[in-house]
Amino acid sequence: IKKQRQDFLIEKAVELGVTDLHPILTQNTETRKINEDRVALQIIEAAEQCERLDLPVLHQISDVYSITKLKKEMKILAALERSDLPYIFNISLSEDEDIGFLAGPEGGFTAEECDFIQGDNLFIPVSLGKNILRSETAFLKFLSTF
C-alpha cells in the first residue's frame, strides 16, 4: 500500500477497533518495509483521537505463509478477487470469535497464494462483490461489516 493510503488505513483501523495489525508480504506487495516507529505514533494518535484506552499491537512483518502460526481458533476472512465465493455479508461468525481479514496487494494474490489460502482451514475465502477494490477499501468494507 502506498504510504498515504497506509496511513489512512492504520488510522481508520485503530478508530474502528482493530486489536492487532499483522503486515503481510505477498509476491506482489509493493512496499516491503514498514517504519515501525512511525506506525506506532500513528496508532497512538488515532487512539487518542477516538478516546480509545487500549492500543492495537503491531506485529512483525511476515509472509503470507506464516499466517498459519496465528492462533488456530482465529478465522481469517480472505478476499479473493474474481472467484465464485460466498459474499462477505453472508458469512456468519460468532460474536466472541476472533476474526481477521486478509486482502491482496495491488495486482492481487498469485495463483500459488490463492491455492494456499483456499487449502488452509484457517482461512474463509470470501467475495467482496463484483468490483475490484483497493486493499484499503477492502479493509474498510470488512471493518464496517464485523
C-alpha positions as CSV (number, residue, x, y, z in Angstrom):
1,I,0.0,0.0,0.0
2,K,1.3,3.4,-0.9
3,K,2.4,5.5,2.2
4,Q,-0.6,7.9,2.2
5,R,-3.1,5.0,1.8
6,Q,-1.2,3.0,4.5
7,D,-1.5,6.0,6.9
8,F,-5.3,6.3,6.2
9,L,-5.8,2.5,6.7
10,I,-3.9,2.5,10.0
11,E,-5.8,5.5,11.3
12,K,-9.2,4.1,10.4
13,A,-8.4,0.5,11.6
14,V,-7.5,1.9,15.0
15,E,-10.6,4.1,15.2
16,L,-12.8,1.1,14.2
17,G,-11.4,-1.1,17.0
18,V,-8.8,-3.3,15.4
19,T,-6.8,-5.1,18.2
20,D,-3.9,-6.4,16.1
21,L,-2.1,-5.3,12.9
22,H,-0.3,-8.1,11.0
23,P,1.6,-6.6,8.0
24,I,1.8,-9.4,5.4
25,L,4.1,-9.7,2.4
26,T,2.9,-11.4,-0.7
27,Q,4.7,-11.9,-4.0
28,N,3.0,-8.7,-5.4
29,T,3.5,-6.5,-2.4
30,E,5.0,-3.2,-3.4
31,T,6.0,-1.7,-0.1
32,R,8.3,-4.3,1.6
33,K,9.3,-2.3,4.7
34,I,7.4,-0.6,7.5
35,N,8.7,2.2,9.6
36,E,7.6,0.7,12.9
37,D,8.2,3.9,14.9
38,R,6.1,5.9,12.5
39,V,3.3,3.4,12.6
40,A,3.4,3.3,16.4
41,L,3.0,7.0,16.5
42,Q,0.0,6.8,14.1
43,I,-1.6,4.2,16.3
44,I,-1.2,6.4,19.4
45,E,-2.6,9.5,17.6
46,A,-5.6,7.6,16.2
47,A,-6.3,6.0,19.6
48,E,-6.2,9.5,21.2
49,Q,-8.5,10.9,18.5
50,C,-11.2,8.4,19.2
51,E,-10.5,8.2,23.0
52,R,-9.6,4.6,22.9
53,L,-7.9,3.4,26.0
54,D,-6.0,0.4,24.5
55,L,-3.6,0.3,21.7
56,P,-3.6,-2.3,18.9
57,V,-0.5,-4.5,18.7
58,L,1.7,-4.0,15.6
59,H,3.2,-7.4,14.8
60,Q,6.4,-8.1,12.8
61,I,6.0,-8.1,9.1
62,S,5.8,-11.7,7.8
63,D,4.9,-13.5,4.6
64,V,1.5,-14.9,3.7
65,Y,2.6,-18.4,4.5
66,S,3.4,-17.5,8.1
67,I,-0.2,-16.6,8.9
68,T,-0.8,-20.2,9.9
69,K,1.3,-19.5,13.0
70,L,-1.6,-17.4,14.4
71,K,-4.0,-18.7,16.9
72,K,-5.8,-21.7,15.3
73,E,-9.1,-20.6,16.9
74,M,-9.0,-17.5,14.8
75,K,-10.7,-17.4,11.5
76,I,-9.3,-15.2,8.7
77,L,-11.7,-13.9,6.0
78,A,-9.6,-13.8,2.9
79,A,-10.8,-11.6,0.0
80,L,-10.1,-13.4,-3.3
81,E,-11.0,-11.5,-6.4
82,R,-12.7,-12.9,-9.4
83,S,-13.8,-16.1,-7.6
84,D,-17.2,-17.6,-7.1
85,L,-17.2,-17.4,-3.3
86,P,-19.7,-16.5,-0.6
87,Y,-20.3,-12.8,-0.3
88,I,-18.7,-11.3,2.9
89,F,-22.1,-10.2,4.3
90,N,-23.4,-13.8,4.1
91,I,-20.7,-15.1,6.4
92,S,-21.9,-15.8,9.9
93,L,-19.4,-15.9,12.7
94,S,-19.8,-16.0,16.5
95,E,-19.6,-12.6,18.1
96,D,-16.9,-13.8,20.6
97,E,-14.8,-15.4,17.9
98,D,-11.5,-13.7,16.9
99,I,-11.5,-12.9,13.2
100,G,-9.0,-11.4,10.9
101,F,-9.1,-10.1,7.4
102,L,-6.6,-10.6,4.5
103,A,-6.8,-8.6,1.3
104,G,-4.4,-8.9,-1.6
105,P,-2.0,-6.2,-2.7
106,E,-2.2,-4.2,-5.9
107,G,-2.2,-6.9,-8.6
108,G,-3.8,-9.4,-6.3
109,F,-2.6,-12.7,-4.9
110,T,-0.7,-15.1,-7.1
111,A,-2.2,-18.4,-8.1
112,E,0.1,-20.1,-5.7
113,E,-1.0,-17.9,-2.8
114,C,-4.7,-18.4,-3.7
115,D,-4.2,-22.1,-3.7
116,F,-2.5,-21.9,-0.3
117,I,-5.3,-19.7,1.1
118,Q,-8.1,-22.0,-0.2
119,G,-6.3,-25.1,1.1
120,D,-5.7,-24.0,4.7
121,N,-8.7,-24.2,7.1
122,L,-7.6,-21.1,9.0
123,F,-9.0,-19.1,6.1
124,I,-12.5,-18.5,4.9
125,P,-12.3,-17.3,1.3
126,V,-14.9,-14.6,0.6
127,S,-16.0,-12.2,-2.1
128,L,-16.3,-8.5,-1.6
129,G,-18.6,-8.1,-4.6
130,K,-18.2,-7.6,-8.3
131,N,-15.9,-4.6,-8.1
132,I,-12.2,-4.9,-7.6
133,L,-11.3,-2.8,-4.5
134,R,-8.1,-1.3,-3.4
135,S,-6.7,-3.1,-0.4
136,E,-7.5,-0.2,2.0
137,T,-11.1,0.0,0.7
138,A,-11.4,-3.8,1.1
139,F,-10.3,-3.5,4.8
140,L,-12.8,-0.7,5.4
141,K,-15.5,-2.8,4.0
142,F,-14.5,-5.6,6.3
143,L,-14.2,-3.4,9.3
144,S,-17.7,-1.9,8.7
145,T,-19.1,-5.4,8.4
146,F,-17.8,-7.0,11.6
